[in-house]
Amino acid sequence: DEQRLQALDYVIDSASRHGIRLILSFIDNWKYYNGVDQYVDWCVSGRTMPRFEEKYGGDTDTLAMSVAQKEYETLRHALFFREESCKQLYKDHVDAITGRKNSINGLLYKNDPTILAWNLINEPRCETWMPANSWCPDALSSWFRGELWMPANSWCADALALSSWFKEMGDYVRSKDPNHLVSSGVKIVGSSSSTSSRPVQAPPAAAGI
């Protein structure tokens, strides 16, 4: 959307004029601005459940979701980090943003010193609100105990999918823009040595997600 990109041009140029440095995220993990879930709908066909429309546009209505809907959306969300079509769509977005020429000051984003760093994604994680009677039974209890922000018996908790995605996309961003810092964008919720050594369990079949 060129109009919105021009608004971002203004924000960056204004920050420059006021001596402010910016950290920009390429995508949001959450649904507020059509983040990861929207990307999956674009790059992975075969949605078998209608997308859940939340009354307030955020996470406030998740208690209204059925168990089946929660499990479905959680597994589908995770496809973003491993499906090649989603990875390519993300890379195309990186190309467009880092190579954009600011319509106000004429600088390419990748050359603009006002940008301090790129977040690969805002608050990346696999969903942790899997219901207790699902294939991920300790998700909620782990969360409220302040343990690892990805339940250790979730397929994503092995860090293979997410860590691999960080490495691949971090390298890609640096190849397109060697002038700025690159951050994962992770929000650290808590940690516990008691969960760090748990064995990794394989995910259930995700066909039809």
Z-matrix of the N, CA and C atoms (Angstrom, degrees):
N
C 1 1.455
C 2 1.526 1 108.47
N 3 1.309 2 117.15 1 105.06
C 4 1.462 3 121.63 2 -173.77
C 5 1.523 4 111.94 3 -61.98
N 6 1.318 5 117.28 4 -36.56
C 7 1.460 6 119.74 5 -179.58
C 8 1.529 7 111.33 6 -61.86
N 9 1.313 8 116.13 7 -42.38
C 10 1.460 9 119.68 8 179.43
C 11 1.524 10 111.46 9 -71.89
N 12 1.311 11 116.65 10 -33.97
C 13 1.464 12 119.16 11 176.33
C 14 1.522 13 110.50 12 -66.59
N 15 1.315 14 117.53 13 -35.72
C 16 1.464 15 120.60 14 175.70
C 17 1.526 16 110.90 15 -65.79
N 18 1.329 17 116.61 16 -33.31
C 19 1.469 18 119.62 17 174.31
C 20 1.525 19 110.39 18 -64.79
N 21 1.346 20 116.98 19 -38.98
C 22 1.460 21 120.38 20 176.26
C 23 1.528 22 110.26 21 -66.30
N 24 1.320 23 116.74 22 -38.21
C 25 1.471 24 120.26 23 174.54
C 26 1.530 25 109.83 24 -53.51
N 27 1.329 26 115.20 25 -45.73
C 28 1.472 27 120.41 26 -178.15
C 29 1.526 28 110.95 27 -63.90
N 30 1.345 29 116.03 28 -43.83
C 31 1.468 30 119.92 29 -179.67
C 32 1.525 31 110.23 30 -59.56
N 33 1.326 32 117.21 31 -45.76
C 34 1.463 33 120.88 32 -178.78
C 35 1.520 34 110.71 33 -65.91
N 36 1.327 35 117.09 34 -44.82
C 37 1.461 36 120.16 35 179.86
C 38 1.530 37 111.24 36 -64.78
N 39 1.312 38 116.83 37 -40.50
C 40 1.461 39 120.60 38 178.24
C 41 1.524 40 111.13 39 -64.52
N 42 1.331 41 116.76 40 -41.63
C 43 1.464 42 120.38 41 177.26
C 44 1.525 43 110.28 42 -60.13
N 45 1.322 44 116.07 43 -41.27
C 46 1.466 45 120.15 44 178.50
C 47 1.520 46 111.06 45 -59.92
N 48 1.320 47 116.32 46 -44.60
C 49 1.469 48 120.75 47 -177.79
C 50 1.522 49 112.40 48 -68.54
N 51 1.323 50 117.15 49 -21.81
C 52 1.464 51 121.42 50 -178.96
C 53 1.528 52 112.42 51 -105.51
N 54 1.323 53 117.28 52 9.98
C 55 1.460 54 120.80 53 176.05
C 56 1.521 55 114.28 54 70.37
N 57 1.314 56 117.25 55 29.99
C 58 1.467 57 121.89 56 -178.94
C 59 1.527 58 109.33 57 -106.24
N 60 1.336 59 116.78 58 135.86
C 61 1.465 60 121.64 59 175.10
C 62 1.528 61 108.81 60 -100.32
N 63 1.302 62 116.36 61 145.62
C 64 1.454 63 121.62 62 -172.92
C 65 1.528 64 112.57 63 -117.53
N 66 1.323 65 115.92 64 145.83
C 67 1.460 66 123.01 65 167.42
C 68 1.523 67 106.18 66 -114.68
N 69 1.314 68 116.93 67 117.21
C 70 1.459 69 122.23 68 -175.94
C 71 1.528 70 111.05 69 -109.70
N 72 1.317 71 116.31 70 139.44
C 73 1.464 72 121.81 71 177.02
C 74 1.523 73 109.90 72 -99.72
N 75 1.325 74 116.03 73 139.21
C 76 1.454 75 119.84 74 178.32
C 77 1.526 76 112.09 75 -74.20
N 78 1.326 77 116.93 76 -30.87
C 79 1.459 78 121.08 77 -176.81
C 80 1.519 79 108.56 78 -157.73
N 81 1.327 80 115.94 79 156.40
C 82 1.462 81 121.59 80 177.63
C 83 1.521 82 109.37 81 -101.84
N 84 1.325 83 115.77 82 137.12
C 85 1.462 84 120.04 83 175.62
C 86 1.524 85 111.48 84 -67.80
N 87 1.329 86 116.01 85 -24.99
C 88 1.460 87 120.84 86 -172.02
C 89 1.523 88 111.75 87 -95.90
N 90 1.328 89 114.52 88 175.43
C 91 1.459 90 120.98 89 -170.95
C 92 1.523 91 114.54 90 -89.17
N 93 1.318 92 117.84 91 -6.40
C 94 1.457 93 120.73 92 -171.11
C 95 1.531 94 112.46 93 -57.66
N 96 1.299 95 117.00 94 -40.72
C 97 1.460 96 120.54 95 -176.91
C 98 1.532 97 111.03 96 -120.22
N 99 1.341 98 115.45 97 39.29
C 100 1.465 99 120.25 98 178.85
C 101 1.520 100 111.67 99 55.54
N 102 1.310 101 115.82 100 56.44
C 103 1.454 102 121.71 101 -176.47
C 104 1.511 103 113.61 102 -81.72
N 105 1.330 104 116.14 103 -126.52
C 106 1.453 105 122.49 104 -173.28
C 107 1.534 106 111.89 105 -54.25
N 108 1.324 107 117.14 106 -44.16
C 109 1.465 108 119.77 107 -176.87
C 110 1.523 109 111.58 108 -61.33
N 111 1.331 110 116.64 109 -37.93
C 112 1.456 111 119.44 110 177.74
C 113 1.522 112 111.09 111 -68.13
N 114 1.326 113 116.97 112 -39.73
C 115 1.469 114 120.25 113 177.30
C 116 1.527 115 110.48 114 -59.24
N 117 1.331 116 116.46 115 -42.55
C 118 1.462 117 119.35 116 179.93
C 119 1.524 118 110.39 117 -63.28
N 120 1.322 119 117.04 118 -40.12
C 121 1.465 120 119.31 119 177.97
C 122 1.530 121 111.48 120 -63.98
N 123 1.320 122 116.90 121 -31.22
C 124 1.462 123 120.53 122 177.89
C 125 1.524 124 112.14 123 -74.63
N 126 1.320 125 116.89 124 -38.59
C 127 1.468 126 118.89 125 -168.70
C 128 1.519 127 114.51 126 -105.96
N 129 1.323 128 118.69 127 -8.72
C 130 1.462 129 121.61 128 179.19
C 131 1.526 130 108.24 129 -126.40
N 132 1.301 131 116.70 130 117.49
C 133 1.461 132 120.30 131 179.75
C 134 1.520 133 110.12 132 -83.20
N 135 1.311 134 116.44 133 171.28
C 136 1.449 135 120.52 134 172.22
C 137 1.507 136 115.50 135 92.28
N 138 1.357 137 118.48 136 22.54
C 139 1.469 138 119.11 137 174.33
C 140 1.527 139 108.68 138 -58.47
N 141 1.331 140 116.44 139 127.93
C 142 1.458 141 121.01 140 -176.58
C 143 1.525 142 112.88 141 -108.59
N 144 1.331 143 117.01 142 -5.62
C 145 1.458 144 121.68 143 173.86
C 146 1.513 145 108.42 144 -125.69
N 147 1.323 146 118.66 145 140.63
C 148 1.459 147 119.68 146 176.14
C 149 1.524 148 109.99 147 -60.19
N 150 1.303 149 116.12 148 146.16
C 151 1.459 150 120.00 149 179.05
C 152 1.521 151 109.51 150 -65.51
N 153 1.322 152 116.96 151 131.52
C 154 1.455 153 121.96 152 -177.21
C 155 1.517 154 109.41 153 -71.28
N 156 1.324 155 116.04 154 124.12
C 157 1.460 156 121.18 155 179.65
C 158 1.520 157 109.10 156 -98.90
N 159 1.320 158 115.29 157 114.03
C 160 1.458 159 119.67 158 -177.43
C 161 1.527 160 110.54 159 -88.61
N 162 1.296 161 115.91 160 140.06
C 163 1.460 162 122.06 161 -173.17
C 164 1.515 163 112.62 162 -56.27
N 165 1.339 164 116.37 163 -39.94
C 166 1.455 165 120.24 164 -176.13
C 167 1.525 166 112.74 165 -107.33
N 168 1.320 167 117.57 166 9.19
C 169 1.453 168 120.80 167 173.77
C 170 1.504 169 115.70 168 79.09
N 171 1.326 170 118.19 169 5.30
C 172 1.458 171 120.16 170 -177.69
C 173 1.509 172 112.08 171 -128.66
N 174 1.332 173 116.51 172 -136.65
C 175 1.452 174 121.48 173 -178.02
C 176 1.521 175 112.25 174 -102.60
N 177 1.332 176 117.09 175 5.88
C 178 1.461 177 119.94 176 -169.94
C 179 1.511 178 113.48 177 -69.97
N 180 1.326 179 118.29 178 -20.83
C 181 1.460 180 120.47 179 -175.66
C 182 1.527 181 113.57 180 -104.76
N 183 1.305 182 118.26 181 16.93
C 184 1.466 183 119.09 182 -175.63
C 185 1.523 184 112.44 183 -63.80
N 186 1.335 185 118.64 184 -25.14
C 187 1.453 186 120.73 185 177.70
C 188 1.521 187 111.11 186 -67.19
N 189 1.332 188 115.98 187 -20.34
C 190 1.464 189 119.66 188 178.55
C 191 1.524 190 111.99 189 -81.74
N 192 1.319 191 117.44 190 -9.75
C 193 1.459 192 120.64 191 179.99
C 194 1.518 193 110.74 192 -78.50
N 195 1.302 194 115.93 193 145.20
C 196 1.463 195 120.07 194 175.49
C 197 1.527 196 109.74 195 -73.22
N 198 1.338 197 115.67 196 162.74
C 199 1.462 198 120.62 197 176.46
C 200 1.522 199 110.06 198 -57.69
N 201 1.314 200 116.57 199 -44.34
C 202 1.468 201 120.36 200 -179.50
C 203 1.515 202 111.33 201 -62.91
N 204 1.330 203 117.12 202 -40.19
C 205 1.471 204 120.20 203 179.84
C 206 1.517 205 110.90 204 -66.51
N 207 1.330 206 117.38 205 -41.57
C 208 1.463 207 120.86 206 179.34
C 209 1.523 208 110.99 207 -61.27
N 210 1.321 209 116.21 208 -47.14
C 211 1.454 210 119.75 209 -179.01
C 212 1.529 211 110.60 210 -64.03
N 213 1.305 212 115.61 211 -41.92
C 214 1.469 213 120.13 212 -179.27
C 215 1.518 214 111.23 213 -62.69
N 216 1.335 215 117.10 214 -48.34
C 217 1.462 216 120.45 215 -177.89
C 218 1.527 217 111.63 216 -66.85
N 219 1.332 218 116.57 217 -35.55
C 220 1.461 219 120.34 218 179.01
C 221 1.523 220 111.41 219 -63.94
N 222 1.325 221 116.14 220 -47.02
C 223 1.458 222 120.08 221 -179.92
C 224 1.526 223 111.28 222 -67.89
N 225 1.310 224 116.20 223 -38.18
C 226 1.463 225 119.22 224 179.96
C 227 1.530 226 110.72 225 -67.62
N 228 1.319 227 116.47 226 -40.00
C 229 1.467 228 121.33 227 177.55
C 230 1.533 229 110.63 228 -55.78
N 231 1.326 230 116.03 229 -40.70
C 232 1.464 231 121.05 230 -176.59
C 233 1.523 232 112.83 231 -67.01
N 234 1.340 233 117.40 232 -19.95
C 235 1.462 234 120.00 233 179.94
C 236 1.522 235 111.69 234 -62.40
N 237 1.320 236 117.26 235 -26.24
C 238 1.465 237 120.91 236 -179.02
C 239 1.521 238 111.85 237 -55.69
N 240 1.320 239 116.83 238 -35.43
C 241 1.458 240 121.44 239 -173.28
C 242 1.524 241 113.98 240 -86.29
N 243 1.335 242 117.46 241 -5.94
C 244 1.467 243 117.67 242 -177.47
C 245 1.518 244 115.45 243 -132.67
N 246 1.328 245 118.08 244 -16.96
C 247 1.457 246 120.14 245 179.96
C 248 1.537 247 110.33 246 -78.56
N 249 1.327 248 116.91 247 128.69
C 250 1.459 249 120.94 248 -176.88
C 251 1.526 250 112.21 249 -62.19
N 252 1.328 251 116.82 250 -34.85
C 253 1.469 252 119.19 251 179.51
C 254 1.523 253 111.25 252 -65.28
N 255 1.323 254 117.18 253 -36.09
C 256 1.465 255 120.72 254 177.06
C 257 1.526 256 110.88 255 -70.67
N 258 1.316 257 116.06 256 -39.69
C 259 1.464 258 119.53 257 177.37
C 260 1.525 259 110.93 258 -61.05
N 261 1.325 260 116.56 259 -41.96
C 262 1.461 261 119.71 260 -179.16
C 263 1.525 262 111.47 261 -67.34
N 264 1.317 263 116.82 262 -38.68
C 265 1.459 264 120.07 263 177.83
C 266 1.520 265 110.34 264 -63.19
N 267 1.319 266 116.86 265 -39.93
C 268 1.464 267 121.36 266 176.63
C 269 1.524 268 110.43 267 -63.30
N 270 1.316 269 117.10 268 -44.59
C 271 1.468 270 120.39 269 179.73
C 272 1.529 271 111.31 270 -62.88
N 273 1.327 272 116.73 271 -38.64
C 274 1.460 273 119.99 272 176.84
C 275 1.531 274 110.45 273 -60.97
N 276 1.317 275 115.48 274 -38.37
C 277 1.466 276 120.80 275 178.29
C 278 1.532 277 110.57 276 -66.21
N 279 1.322 278 116.15 277 -42.84
C 280 1.466 279 120.58 278 176.94
C 281 1.533 280 110.42 279 -58.41
N 282 1.333 281 115.94 280 -44.77
C 283 1.463 282 120.42 281 178.48
C 284 1.525 283 110.97 282 -57.44
N 285 1.332 284 115.84 283 -46.21
C 286 1.462 285 120.32 284 -176.62
C 287 1.525 286 112.04 285 -65.32
N 288 1.331 287 116.64 286 -38.73
C 289 1.467 288 119.66 287 -176.86
C 290 1.523 289 111.64 288 -77.97
N 291 1.317 290 117.53 289 -50.54
C 292 1.467 291 118.65 290 -177.44
C 293 1.526 292 111.63 291 -66.01
N 294 1.311 293 117.36 292 -29.31
C 295 1.459 294 120.47 293 -179.38
C 296 1.514 295 114.05 294 -92.80
N 297 1.325 296 117.34 295 3.99
C 298 1.468 297 119.81 296 -178.61
C 299 1.525 298 111.39 297 -70.91
N 300 1.315 299 115.81 298 140.91
C 301 1.469 300 122.57 299 174.77
C 302 1.513 301 108.73 300 -97.69
N 303 1.323 302 116.20 301 120.75
C 304 1.459 303 121.09 302 -179.16
C 305 1.528 304 110.21 303 -61.07
N 306 1.320 305 116.58 304 124.88
C 307 1.459 306 121.32 305 -175.12
C 308 1.523 307 112.73 306 -71.74
N 309 1.335 308 117.22 307 -10.14
C 310 1.466 309 120.58 308 -178.80
C 311 1.528 310 111.56 309 -100.78
N 312 1.343 311 116.83 310 -50.27
C 313 1.469 312 118.79 311 -175.61
C 314 1.527 313 113.63 312 -106.40
N 315 1.322 314 117.33 313 -4.22
C 316 1.459 315 120.77 314 175.12
C 317 1.510 316 115.94 315 78.68
N 318 1.334 317 117.95 316 1.74
C 319 1.465 318 120.48 317 -179.13
C 320 1.527 319 110.80 318 -84.71
N 321 1.333 320 116.13 319 140.94
C 322 1.449 321 119.21 320 168.95
C 323 1.527 322 108.18 321 -69.90
N 324 1.305 323 116.96 322 142.27
C 325 1.465 324 119.25 323 -179.73
C 326 1.522 325 111.18 324 -55.85
N 327 1.316 326 117.72 325 -38.54
C 328 1.465 327 120.28 326 -177.12
C 329 1.520 328 112.44 327 -68.67
N 330 1.326 329 116.63 328 -13.83
C 331 1.468 330 120.58 329 178.93
C 332 1.516 331 113.00 330 -109.06
N 333 1.318 332 117.94 331 2.66
C 334 1.465 333 121.25 332 -173.89
C 335 1.524 334 110.33 333 -88.09
N 336 1.337 335 118.24 334 116.27
C 337 1.471 336 121.11 335 -178.45
C 338 1.522 337 113.37 336 -70.25
N 339 1.325 338 117.32 337 -11.34
C 340 1.467 339 119.85 338 176.88
C 341 1.520 340 110.60 339 -65.80
N 342 1.312 341 116.80 340 -30.28
C 343 1.467 342 121.33 341 177.19
C 344 1.524 343 108.23 342 -81.15
N 345 1.315 344 115.92 343 113.72
C 346 1.463 345 120.48 344 179.87
C 347 1.522 346 111.18 345 -78.17
N 348 1.339 347 115.49 346 -41.88
C 349 1.469 348 118.82 347 -174.27
C 350 1.524 349 109.96 348 -159.58
N 351 1.332 350 114.53 349 162.12
C 352 1.453 351 123.08 350 171.91
C 353 1.517 352 109.10 351 -108.39
N 354 1.324 353 117.43 352 132.72
C 355 1.460 354 121.52 353 164.75
C 356 1.523 355 107.15 354 -88.83
N 357 1.316 356 117.50 355 127.79
C 358 1.455 357 119.38 356 177.58
C 359 1.525 358 110.69 357 -59.55
N 360 1.338 359 115.39 358 -39.45
C 361 1.461 360 121.16 359 -179.60
C 362 1.524 361 107.73 360 -160.80
N 363 1.308 362 117.72 361 143.10
C 364 1.456 363 120.90 362 179.35
C 365 1.529 364 110.58 363 -78.27
N 366 1.335 365 115.43 364 119.21
C 367 1.461 366 123.73 365 176.94
C 368 1.531 367 113.82 366 51.43
N 369 1.329 368 117.77 367 57.54
C 370 1.477 369 119.60 368 -178.92
C 371 1.516 370 111.50 369 -69.24
N 372 1.302 371 114.86 370 140.94
C 373 1.463 372 121.41 371 174.34
C 374 1.517 373 107.96 372 -174.44
N 375 1.316 374 115.30 373 164.99
C 376 1.454 375 119.10 374 167.18
C 377 1.524 376 106.71 375 -86.88
N 378 1.297 377 117.34 376 146.60
C 379 1.456 378 120.67 377 -177.07
C 380 1.522 379 110.43 378 -56.15
N 381 1.344 380 116.23 379 141.04
C 382 1.467 381 120.51 380 -177.24
C 383 1.514 382 112.65 381 -116.04
N 384 1.324 383 117.12 382 7.25
C 385 1.460 384 118.06 383 -179.65
C 386 1.521 385 112.28 384 -100.28
N 387 1.334 386 116.06 385 28.89
C 388 1.464 387 119.01 386 174.69
C 389 1.527 388 109.38 387 -58.10
N 390 1.316 389 118.87 388 131.57
C 391 1.467 390 120.64 389 -177.75
C 392 1.524 391 112.07 390 -62.21
N 393 1.311 392 115.10 391 150.64
C 394 1.467 393 120.66 392 -171.99
C 395 1.520 394 113.29 393 -63.26
N 396 1.323 395 118.37 394 -21.89
C 397 1.458 396 119.59 395 -179.26
C 398 1.519 397 112.25 396 -97.13
N 399 1.317 398 116.42 397 16.47
C 400 1.458 399 120.08 398 179.29
C 401 1.523 400 109.44 399 -94.54
N 402 1.344 401 116.10 400 -173.23
C 403 1.463 402 119.97 401 178.61
C 404 1.515 403 111.97 402 -67.87
N 405 1.322 404 118.60 403 -6.95
C 406 1.464 405 122.60 404 -179.88
C 407 1.522 406 108.78 405 -117.25
N 408 1.331 407 119.40 406 68.44
C 409 1.457 408 121.68 407 -164.42
C 410 1.517 409 116.54 408 -67.30
N 411 1.332 410 119.57 409 -23.00
C 412 1.466 411 117.19 410 -176.89
C 413 1.515 412 112.02 411 -104.95
N 414 1.327 413 117.58 412 18.11
C 415 1.460 414 119.68 413 -176.84
C 416 1.514 415 111.53 414 -59.70
N 417 1.327 416 117.15 415 -53.79
C 418 1.452 417 119.81 416 -176.40
C 419 1.520 418 111.57 417 -68.43
N 420 1.330 419 117.46 418 -42.01
C 421 1.457 420 119.51 419 -179.11
C 422 1.523 421 111.05 420 -64.46
N 423 1.334 422 117.81 421 -37.94
C 424 1.464 423 120.83 422 177.32
C 425 1.515 424 110.40 423 -63.63
N 426 1.344 425 114.38 424 -41.10
C 427 1.469 426 118.92 425 -178.53
C 428 1.518 427 111.13 426 -62.09
N 429 1.337 428 117.29 427 -48.93
C 430 1.456 429 120.28 428 -175.50
C 431 1.512 430 112.34 429 -74.35
N 432 1.326 431 117.92 430 -18.86
C 433 1.461 432 119.98 431 173.79
C 434 1.526 433 111.17 432 -80.68
N 435 1.329 434 117.56 433 -3.25
C 436 1.451 435 120.36 434 179.61
C 437 1.511 436 112.94 435 73.16
N 438 1.348 437 116.72 436 27.77
C 439 1.448 438 119.59 437 -179.16
C 440 1.527 439 108.99 438 -88.81
N 441 1.294 440 116.62 439 -155.69
C 442 1.450 441 120.24 440 -176.57
C 443 1.519 442 110.93 441 -55.02
N 444 1.339 443 115.83 442 143.03
C 445 1.462 444 119.37 443 -176.72
C 446 1.516 445 112.54 444 -77.34
N 447 1.328 446 117.44 445 -3.31
C 448 1.463 447 121.60 446 169.34
C 449 1.519 448 106.96 447 -124.56
N 450 1.322 449 119.00 448 121.54
C 451 1.467 450 120.22 449 -176.93
C 452 1.527 451 111.76 450 -56.91
N 453 1.315 452 116.23 451 136.71
C 454 1.465 453 120.49 452 -169.36
C 455 1.520 454 113.34 453 -69.09
N 456 1.339 455 117.08 454 -16.83
C 457 1.458 456 116.62 455 177.48
C 458 1.526 457 111.49 456 -101.67
N 459 1.308 458 116.11 457 11.69
C 460 1.464 459 120.56 458 173.38
C 461 1.518 460 108.58 459 -84.32
N 462 1.340 461 117.28 460 149.21
C 463 1.470 462 119.30 461 -179.38
C 464 1.516 463 110.70 462 -62.17
N 465 1.326 464 116.88 463 -25.49
C 466 1.458 465 119.66 464 -177.26
C 467 1.523 466 111.98 465 -84.23
N 468 1.332 467 116.84 466 -16.13
C 469 1.451 468 119.60 467 -176.42
C 470 1.515 469 112.88 468 -69.29
N 471 1.324 470 117.18 469 -16.59
C 472 1.453 471 118.39 470 179.19
C 473 1.516 472 111.07 471 -72.28
N 474 1.344 473 116.12 472 -4.57
C 475 1.466 474 123.02 473 178.45
C 476 1.515 475 113.09 474 66.94
N 477 1.314 476 117.75 475 1.98
C 478 1.457 477 119.12 476 -179.68
C 479 1.522 478 111.28 477 -66.72
N 480 1.322 479 116.45 478 -51.97
C 481 1.461 480 119.11 479 -178.20
C 482 1.515 481 111.32 480 -65.96
N 483 1.313 482 117.11 481 -50.68
C 484 1.460 483 120.65 482 -175.64
C 485 1.525 484 111.63 483 -70.69
N 486 1.314 485 117.55 484 -44.29
C 487 1.467 486 120.14 485 179.81
C 488 1.527 487 111.24 486 -65.58
N 489 1.317 488 115.94 487 -39.03
C 490 1.454 489 119.74 488 176.96
C 491 1.527 490 110.46 489 -63.08
N 492 1.328 491 115.80 490 -40.29
C 493 1.465 492 120.58 491 178.16
C 494 1.529 493 110.04 492 -63.68
N 495 1.329 494 117.46 493 -44.78
C 496 1.471 495 120.97 494 177.42
C 497 1.526 496 110.85 495 -55.62
N 498 1.323 497 115.70 496 -47.69
C 499 1.469 498 120.13 497 -176.81
C 500 1.526 499 110.42 498 -63.50
N 501 1.321 500 115.92 499 -48.37
C 502 1.457 501 119.50 500 -177.33
C 503 1.521 502 112.01 501 -63.72
N 504 1.313 503 116.85 502 -46.32
C 505 1.461 504 119.84 503 -176.62
C 506 1.526 505 112.06 504 -76.48
N 507 1.322 506 116.58 505 -32.74
C 508 1.462 507 118.83 506 175.30
C 509 1.518 508 111.29 507 -62.86
N 510 1.338 509 116.04 508 -44.85
C 511 1.462 510 120.37 509 177.07
C 512 1.531 511 111.01 510 -62.56
N 513 1.316 512 115.26 511 -38.95
C 514 1.469 513 118.83 512 -178.56
C 515 1.529 514 111.42 513 -65.88
N 516 1.327 515 116.22 514 -46.11
C 517 1.468 516 119.47 515 179.02
C 518 1.524 517 110.60 516 -60.63
N 519 1.331 518 116.60 517 -42.72
C 520 1.470 519 119.68 518 179.69
C 521 1.525 520 111.36 519 -64.53
N 522 1.316 521 117.17 520 -30.85
C 523 1.471 522 119.52 521 178.66
C 524 1.525 523 111.42 522 -70.78
N 525 1.324 524 115.55 523 -27.29
C 526 1.462 525 120.23 524 -179.98
C 527 1.525 526 112.08 525 -92.12
N 528 1.316 527 116.12 526 -26.30
C 529 1.466 528 120.82 527 -177.40
C 530 1.524 529 109.24 528 -145.61
N 531 1.325 530 117.07 529 91.92
C 532 1.464 531 119.72 530 179.94
C 533 1.529 532 113.26 531 -82.98
N 534 1.336 533 117.02 532 4.07
C 535 1.464 534 120.79 533 -171.91
C 536 1.521 535 114.70 534 -95.72
N 537 1.328 536 117.02 535 -8.91
C 538 1.459 537 119.16 536 -174.95
C 539 1.523 538 111.44 537 -126.62
N 540 1.326 539 114.85 538 157.60
C 541 1.458 540 120.90 539 173.85
C 542 1.527 541 109.48 540 -68.85
N 543 1.318 542 115.85 541 154.92
C 544 1.457 543 121.45 542 177.48
C 545 1.528 544 108.61 543 -128.94
N 546 1.327 545 116.26 544 127.10
C 547 1.458 546 122.63 545 179.49
C 548 1.515 547 109.63 546 -117.70
N 549 1.324 548 116.98 547 150.48
C 550 1.467 549 120.08 548 175.20
C 551 1.520 550 110.67 549 -66.92
N 552 1.331 551 116.69 550 -33.41
C 553 1.457 552 121.20 551 -175.33
C 554 1.517 553 113.29 552 89.16
N 555 1.331 554 117.12 553 8.03
C 556 1.460 555 121.71 554 -177.47
C 557 1.526 556 110.61 555 -66.98
N 558 1.317 557 114.98 556 137.58
C 559 1.461 558 122.16 557 170.98
C 560 1.512 559 107.55 558 -99.98
N 561 1.306 560 117.71 559 118.75
C 562 1.461 561 121.20 560 -177.43
C 563 1.519 562 109.15 561 -82.81
N 564 1.324 563 116.49 562 115.04
C 565 1.457 564 121.46 563 -178.91
C 566 1.516 565 111.17 564 -90.04
N 567 1.326 566 116.30 565 -42.79
C 568 1.455 567 119.56 566 -178.43
C 569 1.505 568 109.24 567 178.46
N 570 1.307 569 117.10 568 171.06
C 571 1.457 570 120.70 569 178.30
C 572 1.517 571 108.43 570 -148.24
N 573 1.302 572 114.82 571 162.06
C 574 1.457 573 119.75 572 178.85
C 575 1.508 574 109.24 573 -157.29
N 576 1.313 575 115.71 574 127.83
C 577 1.458 576 119.13 575 178.58
C 578 1.520 577 111.03 576 -64.82
N 579 1.356 578 115.97 577 -20.72
C 580 1.454 579 118.70 578 -178.18
C 581 1.516 580 112.29 579 -70.39
N 582 1.326 581 117.88 580 -19.93
C 583 1.456 582 120.26 581 -178.19
C 584 1.518 583 112.64 582 -105.68
N 585 1.322 584 116.77 583 -13.80
C 586 1.461 585 119.25 584 -172.07
C 587 1.522 586 112.61 585 -69.33
N 588 1.322 587 117.37 586 -21.60
C 589 1.458 588 119.44 587 -176.99
C 590 1.530 589 113.23 588 -105.53
N 591 1.328 590 117.42 589 8.70
C 592 1.454 591 119.15 590 179.56
C 593 1.525 592 111.07 591 -64.41
N 594 1.324 593 116.79 592 145.87
C 595 1.468 594 119.08 593 178.25
C 596 1.520 595 110.88 594 -68.97
N 597 1.291 596 115.29 595 150.34
C 598 1.455 597 121.52 596 178.61
C 599 1.521 598 109.60 597 -87.03
N 600 1.320 599 116.20 598 136.45
C 601 1.440 600 120.55 599 177.17
C 602 1.520 601 110.23 600 -111.28
N 603 1.306 602 116.29 601 144.61
C 604 1.462 603 120.99 602 -179.00
C 605 1.526 604 109.87 603 -71.32
N 606 1.356 605 116.55 604 152.97
C 607 1.466 606 119.87 605 178.95
C 608 1.518 607 111.24 606 -75.70
N 609 1.318 608 115.05 607 162.38
C 610 1.473 609 117.70 608 172.02
C 611 1.519 610 109.58 609 -73.72
N 612 1.310 611 116.69 610 167.25
C 613 1.460 612 120.53 611 177.43
C 614 1.513 613 109.49 612 -59.00
N 615 1.321 614 116.06 613 134.33
C 616 1.469 615 120.46 614 -175.38
C 617 1.517 616 111.68 615 -111.05
N 618 1.328 617 117.77 616 22.81
C 619 1.462 618 120.90 617 -178.67
C 620 1.510 619 109.83 618 -62.93
N 621 1.314 620 115.58 619 138.20
C 622 1.454 621 120.39 620 177.60
C 623 1.497 622 114.43 621 81.99
N 624 1.309 623 117.18 622 6.18
C 625 1.468 624 120.66 623 179.04
C 626 1.523 625 108.66 624 -76.08
